[in-house]
Amino acid sequence: MEYVCRFCQSSLGKLNSSVYSEKELGLDQLTAEEREDIIIRDRNGQMQVRVVCENCEHILNHYPERSLLPSLYH
């Protein structure tokens, strides 16, 4: 399982999904719509959790209109 920024595609960390359950990670608390938006499978079938990195969060906090762009390019 890999955590990836939804805007810049930076890898933010990897976890061995056999060690941690979705419940331990809080992923079981997501609605069906949230799961569809946040959790994806990459080309190799590995789970990716799409989050926002600190740099992109900073950009969005100061320039919220940039959320309309496909990438924030930081």
C-alpha positions as CSV (number, residue, x, y, z in Angstrom):
1,M,0.0,0.0,0.0
2,E,1.4,3.4,-1.0
3,Y,0.3,6.9,0.0
4,V,0.5,9.2,-3.0
5,C,-0.3,12.9,-3.3
6,R,-3.4,13.3,-5.5
7,F,-2.1,16.5,-7.0
8,C,1.7,16.1,-7.6
9,Q,1.8,12.3,-7.5
10,S,4.6,12.3,-5.0
11,S,5.0,9.1,-3.0
12,L,4.5,9.9,0.6
13,G,5.2,6.5,2.1
14,K,4.6,2.8,1.8
15,L,3.1,0.3,4.2
16,N,3.1,-3.4,4.2
17,S,-0.6,-4.1,3.8
18,S,-0.2,-7.5,5.3
19,V,0.9,-5.9,8.6
20,Y,-1.9,-3.3,8.9
21,S,-5.6,-3.8,8.4
22,E,-7.9,-1.2,6.8
23,K,-9.5,-0.9,10.2
24,E,-6.2,-0.1,11.9
25,L,-5.5,2.6,9.2
26,G,-9.0,4.0,9.5
27,L,-9.9,3.2,5.9
28,D,-13.0,1.3,7.1
29,Q,-14.5,4.6,8.2
30,L,-14.7,5.9,4.6
31,T,-18.1,6.0,2.8
32,A,-18.3,4.2,-0.6
33,E,-17.9,7.5,-2.4
34,E,-14.9,8.4,-0.4
35,R,-13.3,5.0,-0.9
36,E,-13.8,5.4,-4.7
37,D,-12.2,8.8,-4.6
38,I,-9.3,8.0,-2.2
39,I,-8.3,4.4,-2.8
40,I,-7.2,3.2,-6.2
41,R,-5.2,0.4,-7.6
42,D,-2.1,1.1,-9.7
43,R,-1.2,-0.8,-12.9
44,N,0.3,-3.6,-10.8
45,G,-2.8,-4.0,-8.7
46,Q,-1.2,-2.4,-5.7
47,M,-3.4,-0.2,-3.5
48,Q,-2.8,3.5,-3.5
49,V,-4.3,5.9,-1.0
50,R,-4.6,9.4,-2.5
51,V,-4.0,12.1,0.0
52,V,-2.6,15.7,-0.2
53,C,1.0,16.3,0.6
54,E,2.1,19.3,2.8
55,N,3.4,21.3,-0.2
56,C,0.1,21.0,-2.1
57,E,-1.9,21.6,1.0
58,H,0.1,24.9,1.5
59,I,-0.6,25.9,-2.1
60,L,-4.3,25.1,-1.7
61,N,-4.6,27.1,1.5
62,H,-3.1,30.2,-0.1
63,Y,-4.5,29.8,-3.6
64,P,-7.7,27.7,-3.4
65,E,-8.6,28.4,-7.0
66,R,-5.6,26.2,-8.0
67,S,-7.7,23.1,-6.9
68,L,-9.3,23.4,-10.3
69,L,-6.0,22.5,-12.0
70,P,-5.1,18.9,-12.7
71,S,-1.7,19.4,-10.9
72,L,-0.4,22.0,-8.6
73,Y,3.2,21.8,-9.9
74,H,5.2,22.6,-6.9
